[in-house]
Amino acid sequence: MFQGWVLYDGTCRLCLDLNQRFKPILSSNGFETLPLQTDWVKEKLGFGVEQVLTPEHLSEMRVLTPTGIFYGGGDALIYLSQCIWWAKPFYWLSLLPGMRWLIGKGYHLLASKRHCYGKACTLKDFL
């Protein structure tokens, strides 16, 4: 059963590697993966096909459901965890007070440093 699209930054090396690693799992659970730079995705997000997406537009992974609902960042991870049987404990954890906020903050911290992937970034780069 088709459950939606997982949309990622097609120019990000970390995003491309994670897509390659998780695409079989996502596919077997009804998700297709596409770069955010795909023309129809840009239109769905409200950008013109010709518009170059800025780093702000590409700052987080998104999930688009077949009904047109978007989830981004930590909320996208939580949504995906509901749909994959072995990831449901992550979803249950997200229901605890403060966890959704913490997951979102953790996601955005990692996403803001994703271009360090494959380089020698240090702990101070994350602080």
N, C-alpha and C positions, 0 to 999 in steps of 0.2 A: 504494500500500500504506500503510495507516494505521500510524503509528509512535508516536503518543502525543499528549499535551497539553502545551503550554507555558503555565504558570500564572504570572500576574503580579499585582501590586497594582493593583486597579481604582480606587484613589483617588489614585494617584500620576500626576502630569501627565507626567513623563518616561516612566514605564512605558507609559502610554496612547499617547504619541507613538511610542515604539519599537515597540509592538504594531502600530500602524497602518502603520508603515514596513515592518516585517518580516513581517507576516501573509501577504502574497502569497507570499513566499519559503518561509515555513514550511508554508503550505498546499500548495504545489506539491511539497513534500518529505514530505508525509504527516502533518503536525502540525496540530492544532487549537489555538487560543489561547483561554484563559478566565481571568477574574479569580479570584484565590484566594478571593474572597468568595462564589463560587458555592456554593450549599447542598451539593451532592453532593461538591464538592471539600473543603469544610470537614469533612464526615463522613469522607472518605477520609483526611484528615490527622489524624483522631482528635479533632476538635473537634465540639461540638454545633452543629446548624444555627442555633440561637438565639444562640450565643456570638458576641460581637463580637471580631474578631481584633485583637490588640494589635500595636504596631509591631514587636515581636520576631517575631510570626507572619508579618509582611509584609516582613521584612528582606531577603528574597532571592527571586528568580525560582526556580521549580521546574519540572522536567520530570517527568511521570508517564508511564511506559511502559505499553503494553497489558498487560504481565505484572504490573503493580503496583509496579514499582521507581521510587523517587523519586530524583532528582538535584537538588541545590540549588546556587545561586550559581555559582562558577567551574566546579564539576563539571558543572553543567547546560550551561554554554557548551561545555565540552569534549565532552560527549555529543552536543550538537547538531552540533558541527563534524565529528563522525564520520559524520553522516547527510546532510550537504550537500556535494556533490562539490567545490565550489570553496572550501569552508572546511576541507578535510582538512589543508592545511599547518598550520593552527592546532592541529589535533589532534596532528600529528606533532611540532610544537614542544613540546606539553604532555608528551611522552614523555621529554624531556631532563631530567636530574637537576635538581631544584629548581623546575622550571617550573610544575608543578601547584600548589605552594605559592604561588609568585609570582602566578599567575593568580587564585588564591583571594583572596590579600591585595588585589590590585588591584581585583577585583570588589567586595569588601566595602568598600573605601575609597570607590569610586564610589557604591555603594548607600547608604552612610551619609550621603552628601551629595546624594542624588537630589532632595531637596526644594529645593535651591538652583536647580534648573532653571528658567530663565525669570526669574531674579532676578540681582542684581548680586553674586554671591558672589565673593570674592577668593581668591587663592592661600592666604592664611592660614587660610581656612575649611577647607582640606583638610589642614592640618598640625596 
